[in-house]
Amino acid sequence: MNRIAAGAFALGLAFSMAVGMALGVVPSPVRAQGSEQDPQALPQQRFLIIGTGAVTGVYYPAGGAICRLINQARSQHNIRCAVEATDGSAYNLTAIRAGEIDMGVVQSDWQHHAYKGTARFHDVGPFSQLRSVFGLHNEPLTVLVRADAGIEKFDDIKGKRVNIGAPGSGNRATLETVMKAYGWTSKDFSEATELPVTEQAEALCENRVDVVAFTVGHPNSWVHDAAATCPIKLVQVNGAPVKRLIADNPFLARAVIPGGTYSGNEQETETFGVKATLVTSAWADADLVYEVVKVVFENFNEFQALHPALQVLNRETMVTEGLSAPLHDGAARYFKEAGLM
């Protein structure tokens, strides 16, 4: 494991272990056993498993924050919540469809594709029973460049050494979507490499590439470590082609990376991206989903304080942005009661 990767893993693992300790759970596909209370003494007790992502990412602590609030209020609703570390969006959507987990954190574009039966879900067909619960943090397309590469705006990456991402990755798919909007192909770059996300930052700092791009929530440990290792800049992605792209695709949204998030980048960076969203299935118990939404939205300040990526959330936009699948009846019931719909 290279130096930047090791640093990012250590930061993410430390935070994730702290989340696990706070929840009193470990990531596992197995529902809680041997709990401190006899399940027979609580006949109405319900279990909830939320599929997230890798422990070094943002999905795992985001799911952990939801579970923490639910478990704190367990005496009120008898719901026991646990997070499961998974391979991310596509895995979570498949597992929800198979009834292996109850809810999952997924990218809004993959939510769209699963519901419609497009892209990698073409062979299995539309997941018509997929339901949205609420939106979470933005996952902006983050374009990172060497500070000495002579790049001031996104248009300037043309003719540079650009890492377009590993074949089949979501990061590559997003960048290729933008390239298509600009009328570019990989031939418009002096060199197009296919490094995975775990190798991008080090390649940038070693001057093997001028530009790397990935879709992530912020603050992000990979970007943090790159900024601490070499001079880098975040580039705005907000031209007219991007604005048309957002208008044509409801699962995309404008996003801003706050200034001062990373060393040497004091101004905010305007870009766009997908949103992390919480989803479930239509057959999930409406009362359970209602309680999940209620505990998060009625303890909103505490929820935001549990991870930096959650601090920029807005209650109103969480009900609408990035939600391609219909709202679950339990979620809609709470939002109507709270005056958010």
C-alpha positions in Angstrom: 0.0 0.0 0.0 1.5 3.4 -1.0 2.1 6.2 1.4 -1.0 8.3 0.4 -3.2 5.2 0.4 -1.9 4.1 3.8 -2.6 7.5 5.2 -6.1 7.6 3.8 -6.9 4.1 5.0 -5.7 4.9 8.5 -7.8 8.1 8.7 -10.9 6.3 7.4 -10.4 3.3 9.6 -9.9 5.3 12.7 -13.1 7.2 12.2 -15.0 4.1 11.3 -13.9 2.3 14.4 -15.0 5.3 16.4 -18.4 5.1 14.7 -18.6 1.4 15.5 -17.8 1.9 19.1 -20.4 4.7 19.4 -23.0 2.4 17.9 -22.0 -0.6 19.8 -22.1 -2.6 16.6 -19.6 -3.9 14.0 -20.3 -4.1 10.2 -21.9 -7.5 9.6 -24.5 -9.0 7.3 -25.9 -10.9 10.3 -28.6 -9.4 12.3 -27.8 -8.7 16.0 -27.6 -11.8 18.1 -27.1 -12.1 21.9 -28.2 -8.5 22.5 -28.2 -7.1 26.0 -32.0 -7.5 26.0 -33.8 -10.8 25.5 -35.6 -10.6 22.1 -38.4 -12.7 23.6 -39.0 -9.9 26.1 -39.6 -7.5 23.3 -42.0 -9.1 20.8 -42.3 -5.9 18.8 -38.5 -5.4 18.5 -37.5 -4.9 14.8 -34.1 -5.1 13.2 -32.7 -2.8 10.5 -29.6 -3.4 8.5 -28.2 -0.5 6.4 -25.7 -1.3 3.6 -23.1 1.4 3.2 -19.7 1.2 1.6 -16.0 0.7 2.5 -15.0 1.7 6.0 -12.6 4.3 4.7 -15.3 6.1 2.7 -18.2 8.4 3.7 -21.1 6.0 3.2 -20.1 3.9 6.2 -20.0 6.7 8.8 -23.2 8.2 7.2 -25.0 5.0 7.8 -23.5 4.8 11.2 -24.8 8.2 12.1 -28.3 7.1 11.1 -28.0 3.9 13.2 -26.6 5.8 16.2 -29.7 8.1 16.4 -32.0 5.1 15.9 -30.3 3.1 18.6 -30.3 6.0 21.0 -34.1 6.1 20.7 -34.6 2.4 20.8 -36.8 2.5 23.9 -39.3 4.6 22.0 -39.7 2.4 18.8 -37.9 -0.9 19.5 -35.8 -0.8 16.4 -32.2 -2.1 16.5 -30.1 -0.7 13.7 -26.7 -2.1 12.4 -24.5 -1.0 9.5 -22.9 -3.3 7.0 -19.7 -2.4 5.2 -20.3 -3.3 1.5 -18.9 -2.8 -2.0 -21.1 0.3 -2.4 -24.1 1.4 -4.5 -24.6 -1.4 -7.0 -24.1 -4.1 -4.2 -26.6 -2.4 -1.9 -29.2 -2.1 -4.6 -28.9 -5.7 -5.5 -28.9 -6.8 -1.9 -32.1 -4.7 -1.2 -33.8 -6.3 -4.2 -32.8 -9.8 -2.9 -34.1 -9.0 0.6 -30.6 -9.4 2.1 -30.5 -5.9 3.7 -33.3 -3.4 4.5 -31.8 -0.1 3.4 -28.8 1.1 1.6 -26.8 4.3 0.8 -26.4 4.6 -2.9 -25.4 7.2 -5.5 -28.3 8.9 -7.2 -27.3 7.9 -10.7 -27.2 4.2 -9.7 -30.6 4.7 -8.0 -31.9 5.9 -11.3 -30.4 3.1 -13.3 -31.7 0.4 -10.9 -35.2 1.8 -10.9 -35.2 2.1 -14.7 -33.3 -1.1 -15.5 -30.6 0.7 -17.4 -26.8 0.5 -17.5 -25.5 -2.4 -15.5 -29.1 -3.3 -14.4 -30.3 -3.8 -18.0 -30.1 -7.6 -17.8 -32.1 -7.9 -14.5 -34.7 -5.3 -15.6 -36.3 -2.4 -13.7 -36.4 -2.5 -9.9 -40.0 -1.1 -9.8 -40.2 -1.7 -6.1 -37.2 0.5 -5.3 -38.2 3.4 -3.0 -36.3 6.6 -1.9 -36.1 7.5 1.8 -34.1 10.8 1.7 -31.1 12.4 0.1 -27.8 12.8 1.8 -24.5 14.6 1.0 -23.4 15.7 -2.5 -20.7 13.6 -4.2 -19.1 16.2 -6.5 -17.0 15.4 -9.5 -13.7 16.5 -8.0 -11.0 17.5 -10.5 -7.6 17.7 -8.9 -4.6 19.2 -10.8 -1.0 19.9 -10.1 -0.6 23.5 -9.1 2.2 24.0 -11.7 0.2 22.4 -14.6 -1.1 25.7 -16.0 -4.7 24.7 -15.5 -7.2 27.3 -14.3 -10.5 26.0 -15.5 -11.9 22.7 -16.7 -11.5 23.6 -20.4 -7.7 23.8 -19.8 -7.3 20.1 -19.1 -7.6 19.5 -22.9 -4.1 18.5 -24.1 -2.9 17.6 -20.6 -2.0 14.2 -19.1 -5.3 13.1 -17.6 -6.2 10.0 -15.6 -9.6 9.0 -16.9 -10.1 6.3 -14.3 -10.2 2.5 -14.3 -12.4 0.8 -16.9 -15.9 0.1 -15.6 -15.6 2.5 -12.6 -18.2 5.0 -11.7 -15.5 7.7 -11.7 -14.6 7.0 -15.3 -18.3 6.9 -16.3 -18.9 10.3 -14.8 -15.8 11.9 -16.4 -16.7 10.4 -19.8 -20.2 11.9 -19.5 -18.6 15.3 -19.0 -16.2 14.7 -21.9 -19.1 13.8 -24.2 -20.9 17.0 -23.1 -17.8 19.0 -24.2 -17.4 17.0 -27.4 -14.1 15.4 -26.2 -12.6 11.9 -26.4 -9.5 10.6 -24.7 -7.6 11.5 -27.8 -8.0 15.1 -26.8 -5.5 14.5 -24.0 -1.8 14.2 -24.5 -2.0 11.1 -22.4 -5.0 9.2 -20.9 -4.1 6.8 -18.1 -6.5 4.3 -16.4 -5.3 4.3 -12.8 -7.7 3.2 -10.0 -8.7 5.8 -7.5 -6.3 4.4 -4.9 -3.3 5.3 -7.1 -4.4 8.7 -8.5 -3.2 11.0 -5.8 0.3 9.6 -5.7 0.6 9.7 -9.5 -0.4 13.4 -9.4 2.2 14.2 -6.7 4.9 12.2 -8.5 4.2 14.2 -11.7 3.1 11.2 -13.7 -0.2 12.9 -14.5 -1.5 16.5 -14.5 -5.1 15.8 -13.8 -7.1 13.3 -11.8 -10.9 13.2 -11.3 -13.2 11.2 -9.0 -16.7 11.5 -7.6 -16.5 11.6 -3.8 -18.1 13.2 -0.7 -16.1 15.8 1.2 -14.0 16.1 3.2 -12.1 13.2 1.6 -9.0 11.6 3.0 -7.5 11.0 -0.4 -7.7 14.6 -1.4 -6.5 15.7 2.1 -3.4 13.5 1.9 -2.6 14.7 -1.7 -2.9 18.3 -0.6 -0.6 17.6 2.3 2.0 15.9 0.0 2.3 18.3 -2.9 0.8 21.6 -4.2 -2.6 20.8 -5.8 -5.6 22.8 -7.0 -9.3 22.0 -7.2 -10.7 23.0 -10.6 -14.3 24.4 -11.2 -16.5 22.3 -13.5 -19.4 24.7 -14.3 -19.4 25.6 -17.9 -22.4 25.8 -20.2 -22.1 22.1 -21.3 -22.3 21.1 -17.6 -25.3 23.2 -17.0 -27.1 21.5 -19.9 -26.0 18.1 -18.5 -27.6 18.8 -15.2 -30.8 20.1 -16.8 -31.1 16.9 -18.8 -30.4 14.5 -16.0 -32.5 14.8 -12.8 -30.1 12.5 -10.8 -27.3 15.1 -11.3 -27.1 18.3 -9.2 -24.9 21.4 -8.8 -22.4 21.1 -6.0 -19.9 23.2 -4.1 -16.7 22.1 -2.3 -16.3 24.6 0.5 -13.2 26.8 0.6 -10.6 25.9 3.1 -11.6 22.2 3.1 -8.1 21.4 1.7 -4.7 23.0 2.1 -4.0 25.6 -0.6 -7.6 25.9 -1.7 -9.2 28.7 0.2 -11.9 29.6 -2.3 -15.0 27.5 -2.9 -15.0 25.2 -5.9 -18.2 25.0 -8.0 -18.8 21.7 -9.7 -21.6 19.1 -10.1 -22.2 15.5 -9.2 -24.5 12.9 -7.9 -25.9 12.7 -4.4 -25.7 10.0 -1.8 -29.2 8.8 -1.1 -30.8 6.4 1.4 -33.1 3.9 -0.3 -35.2 0.8 0.6 -37.9 -1.3 -1.1 -41.7 -0.9 -1.3 -42.2 -3.9 0.9 -40.3 -2.4 3.8 -42.6 -1.7 6.8 -44.0 1.8 6.5 -44.0 2.3 10.3 -40.3 1.4 10.5 -39.4 3.7 7.6 -41.4 6.5 9.2 -39.5 6.1 12.5 -36.1 6.2 10.7 -37.0 9.4 8.9 -38.5 10.9 12.1 -35.5 10.2 14.3 -33.1 11.7 11.7 -35.1 14.9 10.9 -36.1 15.6 14.5 -32.5 15.2 15.7 -31.1 17.0 12.7 -28.4 19.1 14.4 -27.0 16.1 16.2 -27.1 14.1 12.9 -25.1 16.8 11.1 -22.5 16.9 13.9 -21.7 13.2 13.5 -19.6 13.6 10.3 -18.3 16.7 8.4 -19.9 15.6 5.1 -23.3 15.8 6.8 -22.9 19.4 8.1 -24.0 21.0 4.8 -27.2 19.0 4.5 -30.5 20.9 4.1 -33.8 19.4 5.3 -35.8 20.7 2.3 -33.4 19.5 -0.4 -33.1 16.1 1.2 -36.7 15.5 0.3 -36.3 16.2 -3.4 -32.8 16.2 -4.8 -31.3 13.1 -6.3 -34.4 10.9 -5.7 -35.2 9.1 -8.9 -37.3 6.4 -7.3 -40.7 7.2 -5.7 -40.7 8.1 -2.0 -41.5 5.3 0.3 -45.0 5.7 1.9 -43.4 5.8 5.4 -41.0 8.6 4.4 -43.8 10.5 2.6 -46.0 10.3 5.6 -43.4 12.0 7.9 -42.5 14.7 5.3 -46.1 15.6 4.9 -46.6 15.8 8.7 -43.5 18.0 9.0 -44.6 20.3 6.2 -41.6 19.3 4.0 -43.8 18.2 1.0 
